[in-house]
Amino acid sequence: MLRAATVEAAKARAVRRPGARVDLAVAGGYLLASVLLYVRLWADPGRRYLVNGGQDQHQWEWFFAVTARAVTHLDDPLFTHLQNAPLGVNLMANTVMLGLSVPLTPVTLAFGPSATWTVVLTGGVAASAAAWYWLFSRRLGRSRPAAAIAGAFCAFAPPMVSHANAHPNFVVLFVLPLVIDRAVRLWRDGRPVRDGVVLGLLLAYQLLLGEEPLLLAATGLVVFAAAYALARPDELRDAARTLAAGLGIAAGVALALMAYPLYWQFTGPQSYRALPHGPSGNDLLAITGLAERSLAGPTPNRAGFTEQNAFFGWPLAILAVFLVVWLRHNAAALAAGAVVAVATVLSLGPEITLDGEGTGIAGPWRLFSRLPLYESVLESRLTMVCVPALALLIAIATDQVRSISAAAPWRAAPLRMLGCVVLVQALLPIAPRPLAAENREPTPAFFAHGVWRDHVREGRTVVTVPLADAASAAPLRWQVDAGLGFALAEGYFVGPWGPERRGVYGAVPRPTASLLRAAAEKDAVPPVTDAERRTARADLAYWRADAVVLAPHPRGPVLRETLDRLLGPGREAGGVRVWDVRMLSG
């Protein structure tokens, strides 16, 4: 008996070993593809900047640095006074990704936040692809080839590549396939306590990685479940009680773990009620267009580099419609098609537009956006929900072709060739090119070499000119290179505005900040009277400023003249112009 058991175990290992090698090869391929996507960033992570990401890389590197400081100094990781002096920033109400920034603190401390940024993006894309591959091959019953294609599409589809320029919270999605896996387990296996607890832990962790992706995923899952239940009502009746119990347990576990962070996010200092963006739906042409970094692109479009949330191309759009019709007897395929249809329609926004012009046709988003939480969502991002649904359609179709080939060997080769040609024609045009990256301007010696210590007392503030905001966030990088030794006036973050506490990007500007920004935008020295000087003194006192710093700037002469009129003459120090305002600000 022992000898027989040993033989059977050896046979089982022999069967598993080829599959394990395939899994490793697929995961390695995803990692290689991710490195190639960011190859220009990897050329020199400390100096390179993803140019199509706007100012977001500065912000994210600042998040990683501030979190590492909080861990090592035992500070509150949910709040900081290092930006927006003296009010501070509610970090839980911003996308700090504590689920990664905390465990990666050793990387940040050893190699700097730029290295953490590079690792998070590259590893996030690869890990997300591998997690989707695991879900398709292990839980959803797809073959390894089909699952490999589906996993690659989920991580490298145009919407994902667009966000890969600037938004790690929309790139690091490896938890979402695990969430779906536990939801499917609840549906099929009937173990609400075990699977509910695990699901609750996964939900809590995803909240620390990205709340908006979780909301979008939940939206897609609700649509999928409803459509699947309509196609298979018997399965719903059998699973309803177990599913409800498991989801209730999961919600209880997640809320128990996240109650305090969520309370702080929505009611703590510098919290806000919503983050309205205004109409931001997808243009109809964006659905079938080609994104900036697509191999066959781009199609001329008005979407920003980081918000090209559709751009699936005509071939894939046609293929998706064909697959839904062809696979109409497959409940999962029908449900996936429903997700694609609903998400696409919602993504068109409150008014449907065509080539940038309004059609006068109202979209369902006009009503949907009034729901809690959804008022803060960019509706164009709903097409990201289409990505795993399209991947499921492609995986099911791939396995259908494989099964037909197996049943009819005499026509296997033509069918396989036809399937490959169709798939290549649909996916190759939207395959990504490496993301653009360039060397950024070096940090002025005033910050990088510690010259600032001669001008700024402990606990005081530096006012950079123009002040840091969503359009110019380089001062966040300078502050990091200075060891986070001082606070910044204003900054790039999300905080409240007005009595309604609506979310906005950046601080509520003080009059002096608005004056300096106007001078830079108009390239003209504004009138400066005693009234402006008194206001400047009041603003400096409010900011608790010790130094006003003008780094090299295209509008440098205008800004220098404006500051001289406001504060008197400054002096050169460490490659910048400095105005010592300690006596003026108190």
N, C-alpha and C positions, 0 to 999 in steps of 0.2 A: 504493500500500500504506500509506504514511504517513497519507494522508487518510482511508483506510478505518479504520485503527487509531484515529485521533483521533475519528472519528464513533462507533465502537463504545465507546470510553472515555466519551464524553459521554453515550451512552445508558445505560451502566452507572451513571454518577453520577446520572443522572436517576431511575433505578430505586431506587438506594439512598437518595436524599435524602428521599423521603416516609417511608421506614422509620426513618431516623435522627431525623426530626422527631417521629415517634410515640414513639420511645424516649425522647427528651428530655422530651416532654410527660408520659409515664408517670412518669419519674423526678421531674419537677417536682411532679406530683400527690402522689407519695409524700412528698416533702419538705414540701409544704403540709400534708398530713395529720399528719405528725409534729410540725410546729410547732403545729398546732391541739391535738394531744394534750397538749403541754407549754405551752400558751399562758399558763397561770397562773404557771408557773415563769418564762417569758420576761418577764413583767410587770416583774420586778425580780430578776434572777438572783443578785445579791449578798445579798439579804435573804430571798427566798422559799425555802420549805422544803416538800418533798413529804411531807405529813403522814401519808400511809398507808405510808410507807417506814420507819417506826420510827426507829431511830438510824443507819440505814445511810448517809444522806447525809453526816452528820458524818464517818463513817469513810472514805467514798470521797473526800471533799474532802481529808481528811488524807493519804490515799494519794497523790493527785495532787500535793499540796504537798511531801511528803517526797521523792517521786521527782524533782520539779523541783530541790529542794535537792541531791539526790545528783548530778544532772547538772551543776549549776553549781559545786558544791564538789568534784567528782570523788570523791564518797563511794561506798561499796559500795551499789548499788541493791537488793541482795538481803537486806540486814540493816540494822537501825537500833536505837539505844539511846534514841530519843526517847519511846517508850512502854515500860511494864513495866520501869522502872528497878529494879535495875541489870542485869537479865538481858537485856533487849532483845526484839526481835521479828524472827522469820524472815519477811521479806517475800515470799520466793518461796513460802512455805507459806501465804500469804494471797493474796487476789485483787487484786493491785495493777495488773494489766493493763499490764505494761511495754510491750507492743506498741503501746499508745496513749499511756500516761502519759509515756513518754520523748519521742516525737516531738511531743507537744503541750506540752512544757515551755515554749516561747515564749508560748503562750496563757496558761498558768498564771502565768508571771512577769509578763506584761503586764496581765492582767485578773483574776487570782486564781483559786483552785481552784474557786470556785462557777461561774465562767464555763466552765471546762473540763468540769465536771460537766454543765452544761446542754448544751454542744456535743456531748459524747460521747453523751448519751442521745438527743438529737434527731437528730444525724447518724447514730448507730448504727441507729436504727429505719429511717430513710429508706434508708441504704446497704444494710441487710439486705434490705429489700423490693426494691430495685433489683437486687441480686445474684440473688435468687430469680427475679425476672422474667427476667433474662438467661439463667439456667440453663434455665428452662422454654421460653423462646422460641428459644434458640440450640442447646442441646444435646439437649433432650428433644423437640424437634419440635412444640411447641405453637404455636398461632396467637398473635399479639400480644394480642388481647382476652382469650383464655383465660389467657395468661401474666400479664397485668396483674392479673386477679382472683386468680390463685394467689399472686403476689408480695405483694399486699396482705394476703391471708389469713395468709401466713407471718409477716408482721411485726406484724399488728394483731389476731391471734386472742386470745381471752381469756387463755390462759396467758402469752403474751408481754406483754400489757398489764399483767397483774398484776406481773410482774417488772420492768416499766418504771418502777415506783415506786421501786425500790431497788437493782436488780442489773444494772449495765451489762454484766457478763460474760455475762448471758443475753439481752441486747438487741443487743449488737454481734456479729452472727452473719454478717457478709457474707463471711467466709472459707469458711464451711461449704459454700455452693453451689459455690464454686470447687474445693473438695476433691472434691465429688461429680462435678463436671465432669471432673476429671482421672481419677477412678476409672472413669467411663464411657468416657473416651478409651482407657484401658488395656483395657477390656473389648472395645471395638470396633475400635480402630485398630492395635493391635499394635506400639506403639513404646515398649517398656518403659523404655529408658534416659532418653529425653527426658521422657516423662510421669512416670516414677518420680522423677526429680530435682525436677521442678516440684512434684509432690505432696509430696515430702519437705520442700521449702521452705515450702509452705503449712501443713503439719502443724506445723512448728516455730513458725511465726508464730502459729497458732491456740493453741498451748500458752502463748504469752505473752499471749493475750487471755482465755482461759478453758479450763481443762482439763476441767471437768465437762460443758460443752456438747459438747466433742469426744468424750468417752466416750459420752454419750447418742446422738450422731449415729452413732458407730461401731456401737453396738448396733442402731440402726434399719437401718443399711446392711447389716449381717450378716443380719438377718432378711429384708430385702428381697431380697438376693442369693440367699439360700437358697430363698425362695419362687419367685423368678423362674427359678432354675435348675431347680426341679422342673417348672415349666411349660414351659421351653425347654431341655431337657438337651443338645441338640445345640450350642447356643450356648455352654454352659459348657465342653463338651469342646474346642471350637475355641479358646476364650479362656483356658483354665485356665493354660497354661504362661506365656503373656505376662502375664496378670494376676498370677500368683505372682511372676514376676521383677520386675515393676514395683513391686509392693507391698514386696518385699524391698529394692529400691533406695530406695524412699521411706522405709522404716523406718530404713535405714542413714543416710541424709542427715539425717533429723530427729533421730535419736539423737546423731549426731556434733555437730550444732549445739547440742543441748539437754542434752548429757551433764552438764556442770558445773552448770547451774541445777537440773536434776532431782536430781543428787547432793546439792546443798546443801539442796534442799527436803526430802528424805527422811532425810538423815543429818546435816545441819548443825546449828549451835546453835539451840535452841528449835524443833527439828523435832518432829513427832509421827507416830505410826504410822497412825492412822485417826481419823476424826471421826464417831463414832456419834451418831445423832440419836434412836434409839428408834423405835417404830412410828409411821409418819407416812404411811400409805397414804391414797389417795383414798376417801372415802365413796362408795358406789354412787350416791347422789343427786347427788354432785358432777359425775358424768359428764354428766348431762343438765340440771343446774341452770344458773343465770345468775350471772355474776361480779359483783363490786361495781361495776365501772365499765362494765358492759355497758349498752347503750341501753335494753333492756327489763328490766334487773335492778334490784337483785340478788335472788336467791333466798336466803332465810335459810340460813346455813351456818356451820360452825365453823372454816373455814379462815382463816388470817391473810391480810391484804390482799396480801402479797407472795408467798403460796404458794397462790393459787387456780389450780392447775395443770391443771384440766380445764374444767368449766363451759361445754361446747359447746352446750348447749340441746337440747331435744327435737327441734325441726325438723331441725337438722343431723345429729343422731344417726340419725334415721329416713332422711334423705337418704343418709347414708353407707352404710347397709345396702342401700338400694335400688340405689345406684350399683354396689356390688360385685356384686350379683346381675345387674344389667343388663349390666355390662361384664365378665362372667365369662370371656368368650373373649379378653379382652385381658390378656396376661401381666403387663404393668406395673400394671394396675388390680388384678389379683388379688394381686400382691406388695404393693401399697400397702395393700390390705385386710388382709393378713396382718400388716403392721407395726402397723396400728391395733389389731387384735385382741390381738396379743401385748403391745404396750406398755400397753394399757388393763388387761389382766389383771395384769401385773406391778405396775402402779401401785397396785393395791388393797392391797398390803402383806401382811404375814405372816398377818393375819386379816382377812377381809372384813367390813366394817361397813356397816350400813344405818341412816341417820339417827342416827349417833353411837353405835349399839349394836352390839356384837360379835355375829356370827352363829354363831361357833364353827367356821366353815368356813376351813380353812387355805388361804392363797394361795401360789402358786409362789414368791413373793418370799422366803419363809422359807428356801428352799434357795439361791435366786439371790443373796441378800445375803451369803452366805458367800464369794463369789468375791472375789479381790483387787480393790481399788479400789471395788467396788460397796458395800462395807460403809460407805463414807462418803457414799453418795448418798441423798438424800431420795427415797424410792420414788415419792412422788406426782408427782415431776417427770418420770417416764417418759411421762406423757401429752403432754409437750412434743414427744416423738418423733412423735406422731400428727399434729402440725400440718402438716409438709410432705407427709406421706402423704395426708392429707385434701385438701390443695391439689392434689396430682397427680390424685386422683380427680375433683375439681371441674373441673380443666383438661381432662382427657380427655373428660369428659361434655359440657363446653361445646363442644369441637370436634366431638364426635359430633352434637350438635344442629345445629351449623353445616353439617356435611357433609350431613345429611339434608335440610336446607332447600335446599342447593344442588342436590341431586339431584331434588327435587320442588318446583319453584318455586310451584306452585299451593297448597301448604300451608306455604310458608315462614313467612308472617306468624304464623299460629296457633302453630306450633311454637316460633318464637322468643319469642313472647309467653308461652307456657306455661313455657318454660325460664327466662325472666327472672323470672316470678312465683315459681317454685319456688326459684330461687336467692336472690331477695330475701327470701322468707319464712324461708329457712334462715340467711342471713347478717346481715340487718338487726337482728334482736334482740340479736346478740352484738357488733354494732359498738360501738367504745369511745366513751365520753364523755371530755372533758378531765380529766386527773388533778388531784386536789385539791392545792392549795398555799396556804400562808399565810405571813405574815411571822413570822420567828422573833425571839426575844428578842435584843436587841443584846448584843454582847460587853462585859463590864464594863470600865470605863476602866483598871482595874488592869492588864489585859492589852493592851487596844487602844491605850492611850496610853503604854505603856512604864513605868508605875509599878513594875512587877515588878522592874525592874533595880535598884531601891534595896533589894531584899530577897533577891535570888537571885544567888549567885555563878556564874561560868562553870563549866559542867559539872555543876551541881547540879540538884536536883529540886524540883518543886512538887507538893504533895499537895493536890488539890482535894477538897472535902467536899460530898456523898459522893464517894468515889473513882470515877473514870471506869470504866464497864463497859458491857456490851451493853444495859443498861436506861437508861443515862444517859451519853451520849457527848458532850455539849456541851463539856466541857473540851478535847476534841480541836480544836474550832473555836477556842476561846480560845487554845490553843497556836499554832495557825496564824496567828491575828491578832497574836500576839506575836512573829511572825517565827521561830518554832521555836527560840527562844533558850534553852529549858530542857527538861529531860526531865519526863515525867509518871510518877507512881507508878501502877501497874496500867494499865488502859486497855481498849479494845475492839479485839480482834484474835483470832486463833486461835493457841493455843499448847498445850504439853504439860501433862498432869496425871498425877501419880503415877508409880510405877516402870514401869508399862506404857506410859507416854507416850501416853495417849489424848488426842486433840484436844478442847479445850474453848474456849468463847468467853470470853476474858478471862484474867486472871492467877489463879494460885492465891492466894486472899486471905490476907493477914496478919491476925492477931487484931484489931489496931486497926481495920483496914478493916471487918471483920465487925461489930465493936462499933458503929461509926458507921452502917453500913447498917441494923443492927437498930434503932438509935435513930430513924432516919428512917422505917422501915417501921412501927414501933409507935407513933410519935409520943410517945415517953416517954423521959425521961433514964434511962439504965441506971445501976446501982450502979457507982461508980468508987472503987476502993481503991488503995493503994500498989502492989498487984500489977499493976493495969491501967496505972498510970503508968509502972512499970518496963517493962512490955511495950510501951507506946507509945514510950518512948525507944529501945528496941531496934529497933522497926519503923522509926522515923525514921532511925536510923543505917543500917539495912539499905537503905532507899530513898535514902540520901544526900540527905535533904531539907533545904532551907533555909527553906521557908515552907509553912505550912498555910493554905489559903485557903477561906473560906466565902463563896460568892456568894449573892445573893438566892435563897431557897429556901422552898417552902411549909412545910417543917419547920424553918425557920431558928432560932426561939427554942430548940427542943429541941437542935438540933445545936450551937448556940452555948454553951448551958449545959454540954453534954457536953464540948466542947473546953476550956472554961474549967476544968472539974474535972480534965481530963487534963493540960493544958499551962499553966494559968494564964491570966490575962486577955489577950485580943488587943486589936487596935486597928483603927480604920477607916482604909482607904486605897484610893482609886480605886474607890469603890463596893462594896467587899468588906470582910470582916473578916479580918484577917491575924494569924497567930501566928508570930512570928519564932522559929524553932527551931534556928538555927545553933549555938547553944551546947549544945543538947540532943542534936543528931545528930552533932556532932563535925565 
